[in-house]
């Protein structure tokens, strides 16, 4: 079961985050919590994204004009990683041991057995 988080929990969970910043990030759609009658509802993935944005702003000094580009590129990287894992799983489940060994050898620069 996925744990749902409120905006107050998010603010307490991340040292140094301020409510106006989080509100702005939601308004900019950098974070997309679900709306509920009692306020925003966040997931663990939302919490991780808020942490990432906070780190980008405060540790890497990414400004607000650049943030959509940085987040877009990071989203593409995460999606690519997910797809590569899916591809690896599909190959592992369907390819014969000989084909898997050949692929591993080619990917690692070694000779096939």
Secondary structure, DSSP 8 states (H G I E B T S, - for coil): ----B-HHHHHHHSTT--HHHHHHHHHTTSS--EEETTEEEB-HHHHHHHHHHHHHHHTS---HHHHHHHHHHHHHHHHHHHHHHHHHHHHHHHS-HHHHHHHHHHHHT----
